[in-house]
Amino acid sequence: MRDVSSMLEQFQQYMDALDIPASPAGLYGPVRYALSLGGKRMRPLLLMLAYSIYRDDVENAFDAACGIEVFHNFTLLHDDVMDKADMRRGMPTVHRKWNENTAILSGDGMVLLAYRYLNRVSSENRERVLQIADKAFLEVVEGQQYDMDFERRADVTEDEYMEMIRLKTAVLPAAALEAGAVLGGATRHDQESLYRFGEKMGLAFQLQDDWLDVYGDPGVFGKKTGGDILCNKKTYLYIKARNLADCEMNAEMDRWAEYAGGDDQRKIDAVKGIYDKLEVECLCREKIVSLFGEAMECVKSLDADMKRLAVLTDYVSGLIDRKI
């Protein structure tokens, strides 16, 4: 069984050699650019790790892994347009390097390319893998809509938030794990267990992002913290604070939500101070640990070699413990 680094290296070679058309350059140039920005390749790696629990020939999972990764990058192109983001992975976003129309159209093309690679899956597994992808892809879009809806609401509940991030963030890694298990010949029980594992892990991963945006070390995190506070995003920390705050604290949060004084750090420090008083940082960390524990419970009954499974669980543990 290959280790994670060699698996990623081989998959990157596959990605570098993708048969993306050359023309029209205005459509496919931005696609190549977006895919060249790299990233953690978390979702395709999860698919390959699930596959490698049951089989050694992991290259046979590359087409499906690529389909998942291309779709994920499509969502980033469109998210950056909606968020008016200037940078992605330290480089200009596609809509800044080109324009918004290009980002939208190239993103549309990436959805279709994702299905091109998924359709290369072996015939005996193709229908099942496409069913998994169809469901996950639509749910990701649904999650994005909920996230946009929440921007206009002040009464988002914790349950609503957890469902939104389940759709927007958690279902794609869950689907990647399930598809990898399908391709590897796992039992239906193992396929479903790995899906649930990915779902719980994905929720924990997003809450970790929420925490890092406020409490991460900028020198390690790689960017300035406090962006969610400045944008008044309804994160887990924000919702917990709203639920626990008394009338005076909620009024203060209202004032900072409407603040237009231009001193970003002042707003960040003030809202973070409220979070600290209410100890929502601890509550967020406790929820992350709880979700990770639930994830690990999902894979205890797998019909799998424990050494092979450990490669997956060790990798996921590293994601949850990350500082960047």
C-alpha positions as CSV (number, residue, x, y, z in Angstrom):
1,M,0.0,0.0,0.0
2,R,1.3,3.4,-1.0
3,D,1.8,6.2,1.7
4,V,-0.1,9.5,1.4
5,S,2.8,11.5,-0.1
6,S,3.5,9.0,-2.9
7,M,-0.2,8.7,-3.6
8,L,-0.5,12.5,-3.9
9,E,2.6,12.7,-6.1
10,Q,1.3,10.2,-8.5
11,F,-2.1,11.8,-8.6
12,Q,-0.5,15.2,-9.2
13,Q,1.3,13.7,-12.2
14,Y,-2.1,12.5,-13.5
15,M,-3.6,16.0,-13.0
16,D,-0.7,17.7,-14.8
17,A,-1.3,15.5,-17.8
18,L,-5.1,16.0,-18.0
19,D,-6.5,16.2,-21.6
20,I,-8.1,19.6,-21.2
21,P,-8.7,21.1,-24.7
22,A,-6.5,24.0,-25.9
23,S,-9.2,25.9,-27.7
24,P,-11.0,28.2,-27.0
25,A,-8.2,29.4,-24.9
26,G,-10.5,31.9,-23.2
27,L,-12.5,29.1,-21.7
28,Y,-9.9,26.5,-20.9
29,G,-7.0,28.7,-20.0
30,P,-8.7,29.7,-16.7
31,V,-9.6,26.1,-16.1
32,R,-5.9,25.1,-16.3
33,Y,-5.0,28.1,-14.1
34,A,-7.5,27.2,-11.4
35,L,-6.4,23.5,-11.3
36,S,-2.7,24.6,-11.2
37,L,-3.2,26.5,-8.0
38,G,-3.0,23.2,-6.1
39,G,-4.4,23.1,-2.6
40,K,-4.6,20.1,-0.2
41,R,-6.2,17.8,-2.8
42,M,-8.1,16.6,0.3
43,R,-11.2,15.2,-1.5
44,P,-9.4,13.1,-4.2
45,L,-7.0,11.9,-1.6
46,L,-9.9,10.7,0.6
47,L,-11.3,8.8,-2.4
48,M,-8.0,7.2,-3.0
49,L,-7.4,6.3,0.6
50,A,-10.8,4.7,0.9
51,Y,-10.1,2.7,-2.3
52,S,-6.7,1.7,-1.0
53,I,-8.3,0.1,2.1
54,Y,-9.5,-2.7,-0.2
55,R,-7.2,-2.6,-3.2
56,D,-3.6,-1.7,-4.1
57,D,-3.9,-0.5,-7.7
58,V,-4.9,3.0,-6.6
59,E,-4.3,4.5,-10.1
60,N,-7.6,2.9,-11.1
61,A,-9.3,5.4,-8.8
62,F,-7.7,8.5,-10.4
63,D,-10.5,9.2,-12.9
64,A,-13.1,9.4,-10.2
65,A,-10.8,11.3,-7.9
66,C,-10.2,13.8,-10.7
67,G,-13.9,14.3,-11.3
68,I,-14.4,15.1,-7.6
69,E,-11.5,17.5,-7.6
70,V,-12.5,19.3,-10.8
71,F,-16.0,19.8,-9.4
72,H,-14.6,21.1,-6.1
73,N,-12.5,23.7,-8.0
74,F,-15.6,24.7,-10.0
75,T,-17.3,25.7,-6.8
76,L,-14.3,27.8,-5.8
77,L,-14.4,29.8,-9.1
78,H,-18.1,30.6,-8.5
79,D,-17.7,31.2,-4.8
80,D,-14.9,33.7,-5.5
81,V,-17.2,35.6,-7.8
82,M,-20.0,35.6,-5.2
83,D,-17.7,36.6,-2.4
84,K,-15.8,39.1,-4.6
85,A,-12.6,37.5,-3.4
86,D,-9.3,38.8,-4.8
87,M,-7.0,36.0,-3.9
88,R,-7.1,32.2,-3.8
89,R,-4.2,30.1,-2.5
90,G,-2.0,33.2,-2.7
91,M,-2.8,33.9,-6.3
92,P,-5.3,36.2,-8.0
93,T,-8.7,34.6,-8.4
94,V,-9.9,33.8,-11.9
95,H,-12.4,36.6,-12.0
96,R,-9.7,39.1,-11.0
97,K,-7.1,37.7,-13.5
98,W,-9.7,37.6,-16.3
99,N,-13.2,38.8,-15.5
100,E,-16.5,37.6,-13.9
101,N,-18.0,36.3,-17.1
102,T,-14.9,34.2,-17.8
103,A,-15.0,32.8,-14.2
104,I,-18.7,31.9,-14.6
105,L,-18.3,30.2,-18.0
106,S,-15.1,28.4,-17.2
107,G,-16.7,27.2,-14.0
108,D,-19.6,25.8,-16.0
109,G,-17.1,24.1,-18.2
110,M,-15.5,22.5,-15.2
111,V,-18.7,20.9,-14.1
112,L,-19.0,19.2,-17.5
113,L,-15.3,18.2,-17.4
114,A,-15.9,16.7,-13.9
115,Y,-18.5,14.4,-15.5
116,R,-16.2,13.5,-18.4
117,Y,-13.7,12.1,-15.9
118,L,-16.3,10.4,-13.7
119,N,-17.7,8.7,-16.9
120,R,-14.3,7.0,-17.4
121,V,-14.9,4.9,-14.3
122,S,-15.1,1.1,-15.0
123,S,-18.5,0.1,-16.4
124,E,-19.4,-2.1,-13.5
125,N,-19.1,0.8,-11.0
126,R,-20.0,3.8,-13.2
127,E,-23.7,4.0,-12.5
128,R,-23.2,3.8,-8.7
129,V,-20.4,6.4,-8.7
130,L,-22.4,8.8,-10.8
131,Q,-25.4,8.4,-8.5
132,I,-23.1,9.4,-5.6
133,A,-21.7,12.3,-7.5
134,D,-25.1,13.6,-8.7
135,K,-26.4,13.6,-5.1
136,A,-23.4,15.3,-3.6
137,F,-22.9,17.9,-6.4
138,L,-26.5,19.1,-6.1
139,E,-26.3,19.2,-2.3
140,V,-23.2,21.4,-2.4
141,V,-25.1,23.9,-4.5
142,E,-28.0,23.8,-2.1
143,G,-25.6,24.4,0.8
144,Q,-24.2,27.5,-1.0
145,Q,-27.7,28.8,-1.4
146,Y,-28.4,28.4,2.3
147,D,-25.2,30.2,3.0
148,M,-26.3,33.1,0.8
149,D,-29.7,33.2,2.5
150,F,-28.1,33.4,5.9
151,E,-26.3,36.6,5.0
152,R,-29.7,38.3,5.0
153,R,-30.9,36.8,8.3
154,A,-30.1,37.6,11.9
155,D,-31.9,34.5,13.4
156,V,-29.9,31.6,12.0
157,T,-30.0,28.7,14.5
158,E,-27.2,26.3,15.3
159,D,-29.1,23.4,13.7
160,E,-29.6,25.4,10.5
161,Y,-25.9,26.3,10.4
162,M,-24.9,22.7,10.9
163,E,-27.1,21.5,8.1
164,M,-25.8,24.3,5.8
165,I,-22.2,23.3,6.4
166,R,-23.1,19.6,6.0
167,L,-24.4,20.3,2.5
168,K,-21.8,22.9,1.5
169,T,-18.7,21.3,3.0
170,A,-19.2,17.8,4.4
171,V,-21.1,15.9,1.7
172,L,-18.3,16.1,-0.9
173,P,-15.6,14.5,1.1
174,A,-18.2,12.0,2.3
175,A,-19.1,11.2,-1.3
176,A,-15.4,10.9,-2.2
177,L,-14.9,8.3,0.5
178,E,-18.1,6.4,-0.5
179,A,-17.1,6.4,-4.2
180,G,-13.6,5.2,-3.3
181,A,-15.1,2.3,-1.3
182,V,-17.4,1.4,-4.2
183,L,-14.5,1.3,-6.6
184,G,-12.5,-0.7,-4.2
185,G,-15.2,-3.4,-3.9
186,A,-16.2,-2.7,-0.3
187,T,-19.5,-4.0,1.1
188,R,-22.5,-1.7,1.1
189,H,-22.1,-1.5,4.9
190,D,-18.6,-0.2,4.5
191,Q,-19.6,2.2,1.8
192,E,-22.2,3.7,4.0
193,S,-20.0,3.8,7.1
194,L,-17.2,5.6,5.2
195,Y,-19.8,8.1,3.9
196,R,-20.9,8.8,7.5
197,F,-17.3,9.1,8.6
198,G,-16.6,11.7,5.9
199,E,-19.8,13.6,6.8
200,K,-18.8,13.9,10.5
201,M,-15.2,14.7,9.5
202,G,-16.3,17.4,7.1
203,L,-18.4,19.1,9.8
204,A,-15.4,19.1,12.2
205,F,-13.2,20.4,9.4
206,Q,-15.5,23.4,8.8
207,L,-15.8,24.2,12.5
208,Q,-12.0,24.1,12.6
209,D,-12.0,26.7,9.8
210,D,-14.4,28.8,11.9
211,W,-12.1,28.6,14.8
212,L,-8.9,29.3,12.8
213,D,-10.4,32.4,11.3
214,V,-10.6,33.9,14.8
215,Y,-8.0,32.2,16.9
216,G,-5.5,30.9,14.4
217,D,-1.9,32.2,14.4
218,P,-1.7,34.5,11.3
219,G,2.0,33.6,10.9
220,V,1.1,29.9,10.7
221,F,-2.4,30.3,9.3
222,G,-1.0,32.1,6.2
223,K,-3.5,35.0,6.3
224,K,-4.9,37.6,8.6
225,T,-7.5,36.4,11.0
226,G,-10.9,37.9,11.6
227,G,-12.3,37.9,8.1
228,D,-15.5,36.2,9.2
229,I,-16.0,38.8,11.9
230,L,-15.5,41.7,9.4
231,C,-18.0,40.1,7.0
232,N,-20.6,39.4,9.8
233,K,-20.6,35.7,8.7
234,K,-22.9,33.4,10.7
235,T,-20.3,31.0,11.9
236,Y,-20.6,28.5,14.7
237,L,-18.7,30.9,17.0
238,Y,-21.1,33.8,16.0
239,I,-24.3,31.8,16.5
240,K,-23.1,30.4,19.9
241,A,-22.3,33.9,21.0
242,R,-25.7,35.2,20.0
243,N,-27.4,32.4,21.8
244,L,-25.4,32.9,25.0
245,A,-25.2,36.7,25.1
246,D,-27.4,38.8,27.3
247,C,-29.3,41.8,26.0
248,E,-26.4,44.2,26.5
249,M,-23.9,41.9,24.7
250,N,-26.3,41.3,21.8
251,A,-26.8,45.0,21.5
252,E,-23.0,45.5,21.3
253,M,-22.8,42.8,18.6
254,D,-25.5,44.6,16.7
255,R,-23.5,47.8,16.9
256,W,-20.4,46.1,15.6
257,A,-22.4,44.4,12.8
258,E,-23.4,47.8,11.5
259,Y,-20.0,49.4,12.2
260,A,-18.6,51.4,9.3
261,G,-15.8,53.3,11.0
262,G,-13.1,51.7,8.9
263,D,-10.9,50.4,11.8
264,D,-11.1,46.7,11.0
265,Q,-8.9,45.6,13.8
266,R,-11.0,47.4,16.4
267,K,-14.1,45.5,15.2
268,I,-12.2,42.2,15.2
269,D,-10.9,42.8,18.7
270,A,-14.2,43.9,20.1
271,V,-16.2,40.9,18.8
272,K,-13.4,38.5,19.7
273,G,-13.6,40.0,23.2
274,I,-17.3,39.0,23.4
275,Y,-16.4,35.5,22.2
276,D,-13.8,35.3,24.9
277,K,-16.2,36.4,27.7
278,L,-18.8,33.8,26.6
279,E,-16.1,31.1,26.2
280,V,-17.4,30.1,22.7
281,E,-13.9,29.2,21.7
282,C,-14.0,26.3,24.2
283,L,-17.5,25.3,23.0
284,C,-16.3,25.2,19.4
285,R,-13.3,23.1,20.2
286,E,-15.5,20.7,22.2
287,K,-17.8,20.3,19.3
288,I,-14.9,19.6,17.0
289,V,-13.6,16.9,19.3
290,S,-17.1,15.4,19.6
291,L,-17.7,15.3,15.9
292,F,-14.3,13.7,15.3
293,G,-15.1,11.1,18.0
294,E,-18.4,10.4,16.1
295,A,-16.5,10.1,12.9
296,M,-14.1,7.5,14.4
297,E,-17.1,5.5,15.7
298,C,-18.4,5.2,12.1
299,V,-15.4,3.1,10.9
300,K,-14.9,0.8,13.9
301,S,-17.1,-1.9,12.3
302,L,-15.4,-1.8,8.8
303,D,-14.5,-5.1,7.3
304,A,-11.0,-3.9,6.6
305,D,-7.3,-4.3,7.5
306,M,-6.6,-2.0,10.4
307,K,-3.2,-1.0,9.1
308,R,-4.8,0.2,5.9
309,L,-7.6,1.9,7.7
310,A,-5.1,3.7,10.0
311,V,-3.5,5.5,7.0
312,L,-6.9,7.1,6.4
313,T,-7.7,7.9,10.0
314,D,-4.2,9.3,10.6
315,Y,-4.5,11.6,7.7
316,V,-7.9,12.8,8.9
317,S,-6.6,13.4,12.4
318,G,-3.9,15.6,10.9
319,L,-6.6,17.6,9.1
320,I,-8.5,18.2,12.3
321,D,-5.4,19.1,14.3
322,R,-4.1,21.5,11.5
323,K,-3.1,25.1,12.2
324,I,-3.4,26.3,8.6
